[in-house]
Amino acid sequence: MISVHILIYFFSSISIVIGINPLAHKDFFDVRQLYSIKSLFDAGVHLGHKTGVWNPLMKQYIYGDRHGNHIIDLNETDRHLFLALNVTSHIAYRKGVILFVCCRPQFQHLVQKTARECQEFFVIQRWRGGILTNAHKLLPVPRLPDLIIFLSVPYNMDAIRESAQANIPSIGIVDTDCNPNLITYPIAGNDDSLSSLELYCRLFSTAILNAKVQRQNDDNYTIDKSNDGETPRDNSRAEMAS
Amino acid sequence: MASRNFKVGTVYTRVLGLLKSGAIKQKPLWFDIVETFPPILPTMHNRAPVPGRARKLQYWEDEVREKFYKEFKFIEPVNLYETDNKPTICDRFIMHYEQFSQEETDGDVAFAKSKEALEQEGVTFSRIKEKEEKEAVPVKENTASEDNASIENIFQL
């Protein structure tokens, strides 16, 4: 595990100097190490709703019907979650703006805490209509996010439509009663229990923070490289810190 | 930047079109990333659902488990926070049943045999049944006055 990190650190630090493209790697930020299917199962991600309230669009993500409850296929969830975390890391690495949206009262505090941890943005109160499509009127500085993460999809359907209208890719946790059609990277999973929401929040914040640390290392490395000839190493570090 | 044509194509194809036509000059930050890691299914606002319903998850041991709890009514504490629990008495019963059902074609015989096997291991079945029978309250018989209750004799006590 440690050796893998060192290897990746080594490759990524020379990535900018030599010109290795992070996008050429399948898993540049080592996202696969963050979770396992067992950890998804332990957090109750596989638990869906009663069969009566299902959305037939979710059929391909459902493993089966157990005594009147839908069970979500964790293999599918794994594929989609890996892809979503990878994309999130890449966007964080390029210093993109990531927005967490969760207008469900139970999880407001959790999502706010997560977004603050990884120095990103959040909407946990009401979604004001037109905040993306009419940004130049509603916001003082119209800087749209580069990725939106929806943690409670049924509460934010209008926001999802708006992100599609504003051409912003979106990630959404879709339960068995949600509509995944307009979401760019849907992740099938339980969105009603605290344990699973905590898992998603932890995964996204870790992925973002790892990518930011990676970026910081790369920037430091290039600055060190360029200053090597004139100034001693220690002085350049001190300048960086101040 | 907002597009009314969000129902046509995906986020990627729409921005690609804008870039080609020269409506926007600069690539968005996410463009290369979504190009390299496209969604598993391309986004479509009107994607039709896969026909049919989800299959039923039914296993052969479900019937045995149901019969076991109906006959013996074991109540055991199980810690749901732990994922690697010890096998319960019912689980052990099913393990025996699986062995016996390979030898016996009749399910009831295999059921009785696996019960015997558990008893040899030291599990007692009879006590719970006896206790229930002792605790069972006999149903009261209706008194005669209630039997011939009618409007005619409402004042007779």
HADDOCK unambig.tbl for C-alpha pairs under 7 A between the chains (distance, minus, plus):
assign (segid A and resid 23 and name CA) (segid B and resid 36 and name CA) 6.92 0.50 0.50
assign (segid A and resid 56 and name CA) (segid B and resid 49 and name CA) 5.62 0.50 0.50
assign (segid A and resid 57 and name CA) (segid B and resid 49 and name CA) 4.41 0.50 0.50
assign (segid A and resid 57 and name CA) (segid B and resid 50 and name CA) 6.85 0.50 0.50
assign (segid A and resid 59 and name CA) (segid B and resid 50 and name CA) 6.23 0.50 0.50
assign (segid A and resid 59 and name CA) (segid B and resid 54 and name CA) 6.59 0.50 0.50
assign (segid A and resid 60 and name CA) (segid B and resid 50 and name CA) 6.84 0.50 0.50
assign (segid A and resid 62 and name CA) (segid B and resid 54 and name CA) 6.83 0.50 0.50
assign (segid A and resid 64 and name CA) (segid B and resid 54 and name CA) 5.09 0.50 0.50
assign (segid A and resid 64 and name CA) (segid B and resid 55 and name CA) 4.95 0.50 0.50
assign (segid A and resid 64 and name CA) (segid B and resid 56 and name CA) 5.66 0.50 0.50
assign (segid A and resid 64 and name CA) (segid B and resid 57 and name CA) 5.76 0.50 0.50
assign (segid A and resid 65 and name CA) (segid B and resid 54 and name CA) 5.90 0.50 0.50
assign (segid A and resid 65 and name CA) (segid B and resid 55 and name CA) 5.88 0.50 0.50
assign (segid A and resid 65 and name CA) (segid B and resid 56 and name CA) 4.69 0.50 0.50
assign (segid A and resid 65 and name CA) (segid B and resid 57 and name CA) 5.60 0.50 0.50
assign (segid A and resid 66 and name CA) (segid B and resid 56 and name CA) 6.20 0.50 0.50
assign (segid A and resid 66 and name CA) (segid B and resid 57 and name CA) 5.12 0.50 0.50
assign (segid A and resid 87 and name CA) (segid B and resid 33 and name CA) 6.64 0.50 0.50
assign (segid A and resid 90 and name CA) (segid B and resid 33 and name CA) 6.93 0.50 0.50
assign (segid A and resid 91 and name CA) (segid B and resid 30 and name CA) 6.33 0.50 0.50
assign (segid A and resid 96 and name CA) (segid B and resid 29 and name CA) 6.75 0.50 0.50
assign (segid A and resid 133 and name CA) (segid B and resid 2 and name CA) 5.27 0.50 0.50
assign (segid A and resid 146 and name CA) (segid B and resid 29 and name CA) 6.77 0.50 0.50
assign (segid A and resid 146 and name CA) (segid B and resid 30 and name CA) 6.33 0.50 0.50
assign (segid A and resid 164 and name CA) (segid B and resid 6 and name CA) 5.84 0.50 0.50
assign (segid A and resid 164 and name CA) (segid B and resid 11 and name CA) 6.71 0.50 0.50
assign (segid A and resid 165 and name CA) (segid B and resid 2 and name CA) 5.39 0.50 0.50
assign (segid A and resid 165 and name CA) (segid B and resid 3 and name CA) 5.03 0.50 0.50
assign (segid A and resid 165 and name CA) (segid B and resid 4 and name CA) 6.22 0.50 0.50
assign (segid A and resid 165 and name CA) (segid B and resid 6 and name CA) 5.03 0.50 0.50
assign (segid A and resid 166 and name CA) (segid B and resid 1 and name CA) 6.09 0.50 0.50
assign (segid A and resid 166 and name CA) (segid B and resid 2 and name CA) 4.19 0.50 0.50
assign (segid A and resid 166 and name CA) (segid B and resid 3 and name CA) 6.06 0.50 0.50
assign (segid A and resid 167 and name CA) (segid B and resid 2 and name CA) 6.91 0.50 0.50
assign (segid A and resid 167 and name CA) (segid B and resid 11 and name CA) 5.24 0.50 0.50
assign (segid A and resid 168 and name CA) (segid B and resid 11 and name CA) 6.79 0.50 0.50
assign (segid A and resid 169 and name CA) (segid B and resid 11 and name CA) 6.51 0.50 0.50
assign (segid A and resid 181 and name CA) (segid B and resid 43 and name CA) 6.09 0.50 0.50
assign (segid A and resid 181 and name CA) (segid B and resid 44 and name CA) 5.70 0.50 0.50
assign (segid A and resid 181 and name CA) (segid B and resid 45 and name CA) 5.17 0.50 0.50
assign (segid A and resid 181 and name CA) (segid B and resid 47 and name CA) 6.53 0.50 0.50
assign (segid A and resid 182 and name CA) (segid B and resid 43 and name CA) 5.96 0.50 0.50
assign (segid A and resid 182 and name CA) (segid B and resid 44 and name CA) 6.32 0.50 0.50
assign (segid A and resid 182 and name CA) (segid B and resid 45 and name CA) 5.32 0.50 0.50
assign (segid A and resid 183 and name CA) (segid B and resid 43 and name CA) 6.67 0.50 0.50
assign (segid A and resid 184 and name CA) (segid B and resid 39 and name CA) 6.43 0.50 0.50
assign (segid A and resid 184 and name CA) (segid B and resid 43 and name CA) 5.71 0.50 0.50
assign (segid A and resid 185 and name CA) (segid B and resid 39 and name CA) 5.84 0.50 0.50
